[in-house]
Amino acid sequence: MAISRQKKEQLLAQYTEMLENAQGVVITEYRGMPVKQLDELRAKLREKNAGFTITKNTLLKIALEQVGMGVPEDLLNGPVALAVAYEDLPGTIKAVLEYADDNEILITKGGVTGEVIVAQKDLKTLSELPPLDVLRGQLLGMMTMPMTQLLGLFEEPSRQLVAVIKAGSEGLVNVLAAYAATGDEEAA
C-alpha cells in the first residue's frame, strides 16, 4: 500500500529522531507475529528503556544514513522491525534474543551500533557485556590503579623511616629504663 509523501516525511523524521537517541538497534523480522506477541515484546523492552518499531525499509535506510549509522543493506529486506536501545544495549539485545528463543516467529537478523554493523551471530556476545555504568566503573578503576600504586611507592619509604625511628626510640627507652634501674640498685 502506497503512503503519501507527507506521511513518508513524518516517518523519516520519527526514525531519525529515534536513531539519534539510540545506543544501537537490533534488526528483526516479525513476519506473521500476532499483535498480542508484539505487545508482549514491547512491554519487555520498555523495562530496558527500549522500544520496538515496525519500519519501512527504504525510509529506515535514509534515516540511518542521515544520523551516520551503518546501513546494513542485506538485513533490510522483508518485514523489518527494530528493537531500539536507548540506555542498555546489551540488556536490550539479551531481551530480544530471549524473546526470539521462546517465540520462533521473531527472527533476529543483526544489529547496528554507531557505524558498526553487527552480524546475527555476534549479538549473543554483545548481550553478555556488562551495562555501560559497570564498564565505566571498571575503566575508572583501571585508570586509577597505577596512580594508587605509585602513591603507595612514594609513601613506603616514609613508613619504613617511621618504623625505624619508633623501634629505635622504644629501644632507647628500654635502655634508659634498665640504666635507671641499675642506678637505683647501686644507690640503695
C-alpha positions as CSV (number, residue, x, y, z in Angstrom):
1,M,0.0,0.0,0.0
2,A,1.5,3.4,-1.1
3,I,1.7,6.1,1.5
4,S,1.6,9.8,0.9
5,R,4.8,12.0,0.7
6,Q,3.7,13.8,3.9
7,K,3.4,10.5,5.8
8,K,6.8,9.4,4.5
9,E,8.4,12.7,5.7
10,Q,6.7,12.2,9.1
11,L,8.0,8.6,9.3
12,L,11.5,9.7,8.3
13,A,11.6,12.4,10.9
14,Q,10.4,9.8,13.6
15,Y,13.1,7.3,12.5
16,T,15.8,9.9,12.5
17,E,14.9,11.2,16.0
18,M,14.7,7.6,17.3
19,L,18.1,6.7,15.9
20,E,19.7,9.9,17.1
21,N,18.8,8.9,20.7
22,A,19.7,5.3,20.4
23,Q,22.8,3.5,21.5
24,G,22.1,0.8,18.9
25,V,19.4,-1.2,17.3
26,V,18.6,-4.9,16.8
27,I,17.1,-5.7,13.4
28,T,14.4,-8.4,13.4
29,E,11.9,-9.9,11.1
30,Y,8.5,-10.2,12.6
31,R,6.6,-11.9,9.7
32,G,3.3,-13.3,11.0
33,M,3.7,-12.1,14.6
34,P,0.3,-11.5,16.2
35,V,-0.4,-8.1,17.8
36,K,-0.5,-9.8,21.3
37,Q,3.1,-11.0,20.9
38,L,4.2,-7.6,19.6
39,D,2.7,-6.0,22.7
40,E,4.4,-8.5,25.0
41,L,7.8,-7.8,23.4
42,R,7.2,-4.1,23.6
43,A,6.4,-4.4,27.3
44,K,9.5,-6.4,27.9
45,L,11.7,-3.9,26.1
46,R,10.1,-1.0,27.9
47,E,11.6,-2.4,31.1
48,K,15.0,-1.9,29.5
49,N,14.2,1.6,28.3
50,A,14.0,0.3,24.7
51,G,11.4,0.3,22.0
52,F,10.2,-1.9,19.2
53,T,9.2,-0.2,16.0
54,I,8.0,-1.7,12.7
55,T,9.7,0.2,9.9
56,K,9.6,1.0,6.2
57,N,12.9,-0.3,4.9
58,T,13.6,2.5,2.3
59,L,12.9,5.2,4.9
60,L,15.0,3.4,7.5
61,K,18.0,3.3,5.1
62,I,17.7,7.0,4.6
63,A,17.4,7.7,8.4
64,L,20.4,5.5,9.2
65,E,22.4,7.5,6.6
66,Q,21.2,10.8,8.0
67,V,22.3,10.0,11.5
68,G,25.7,8.5,10.4
69,M,24.9,4.9,11.4
70,G,25.9,1.9,9.4
71,V,23.4,0.8,6.8
72,P,23.0,-3.0,6.6
73,E,21.5,-3.3,3.1
74,D,21.4,-7.1,3.3
75,L,19.4,-7.1,6.6
76,L,16.8,-4.6,5.5
77,N,14.6,-6.8,3.4
78,G,11.2,-8.3,4.2
79,P,9.1,-7.1,7.1
80,V,11.7,-5.4,9.4
81,A,11.2,-4.2,12.9
82,L,13.8,-2.5,15.2
83,A,14.4,-3.1,18.8
84,V,15.9,0.3,19.8
85,A,18.2,0.5,22.8
86,Y,18.2,4.0,24.4
87,E,20.3,3.1,27.5
88,D,21.3,-0.5,27.9
89,L,22.2,-2.0,24.5
90,P,23.5,-5.4,25.9
91,G,20.3,-5.7,28.0
92,T,18.1,-4.9,25.0
93,I,19.9,-7.4,22.8
94,K,19.6,-10.0,25.5
95,A,15.8,-9.4,25.9
96,V,15.2,-9.7,22.2
97,L,17.3,-12.9,21.9
98,E,15.5,-14.4,24.8
99,Y,12.1,-13.5,23.3
100,A,13.2,-14.9,19.9
101,D,14.2,-18.2,21.6
102,D,10.8,-18.5,23.1
103,N,8.9,-17.3,20.0
104,E,10.0,-18.8,16.7
105,I,8.1,-16.2,14.8
106,L,10.5,-13.4,15.7
107,I,13.8,-13.7,13.8
108,T,16.9,-11.7,14.8
109,K,18.9,-10.6,11.7
110,G,21.7,-8.5,13.2
111,G,22.2,-5.0,14.6
112,V,23.8,-1.6,14.2
113,T,25.6,0.4,16.8
114,G,27.1,3.6,15.6
115,E,28.8,2.9,12.2
116,V,29.3,-0.8,13.1
117,I,27.0,-3.4,11.6
118,V,26.7,-6.4,13.9
119,A,26.1,-9.9,12.5
120,Q,23.4,-12.1,14.0
121,K,26.0,-14.5,15.3
122,D,27.7,-11.7,17.3
123,L,24.5,-10.5,19.0
124,K,24.9,-13.1,21.8
125,T,28.4,-11.9,22.5
126,L,27.2,-8.3,22.8
127,S,24.3,-9.3,25.1
128,E,26.8,-10.7,27.6
129,L,28.6,-7.4,28.1
130,P,28.0,-5.7,31.4
131,P,25.9,-2.5,31.5
132,L,27.6,0.8,30.5
133,D,27.8,2.1,34.1
134,V,29.7,-1.1,35.2
135,L,32.1,-0.7,32.2
136,R,32.7,2.9,33.1
137,G,33.5,1.9,36.7
138,Q,35.9,-0.8,35.6
139,L,37.6,1.6,33.3
140,L,37.9,4.2,36.0
141,G,39.3,1.6,38.3
142,M,41.9,0.6,35.7
143,M,42.9,4.2,35.3
144,T,43.3,5.0,39.0
145,M,45.1,1.7,39.9
146,P,48.5,2.8,38.7
147,M,48.2,6.2,40.5
148,T,47.2,4.4,43.7
149,Q,50.2,2.0,43.3
150,L,52.6,5.0,42.6
151,L,51.3,6.8,45.7
152,G,51.9,3.6,47.7
153,L,55.5,3.5,46.5
154,F,56.1,7.2,47.5
155,E,54.6,6.5,51.0
156,E,56.6,3.3,51.6
157,P,60.0,4.9,52.4
158,S,58.4,7.3,54.9
159,R,56.6,4.4,56.6
160,Q,59.8,2.5,56.9
161,L,61.6,5.5,58.3
162,V,58.8,6.0,60.9
163,A,59.1,2.3,61.8
164,V,62.9,2.5,62.3
165,I,62.6,5.7,64.5
166,K,59.8,4.1,66.5
167,A,61.8,0.9,67.1
168,G,64.9,3.0,68.0
169,S,63.0,5.2,70.4
170,E,61.4,2.1,72.1
171,G,64.9,0.5,72.4
172,L,66.3,3.8,73.8
173,V,63.5,3.9,76.4
174,N,64.2,0.3,77.4
175,V,68.0,1.0,77.8
176,L,67.3,4.2,79.8
177,A,64.9,2.3,82.0
178,A,67.4,-0.5,82.6
179,Y,70.2,2.0,83.4
180,A,67.9,3.8,85.7
181,A,67.1,0.5,87.5
182,T,70.8,-0.3,87.9
183,G,71.5,3.2,89.2
184,D,68.7,2.7,91.8
185,E,70.2,-0.6,93.0
186,E,73.7,0.9,93.5
187,A,72.3,3.8,95.4
188,A,70.5,1.5,97.8
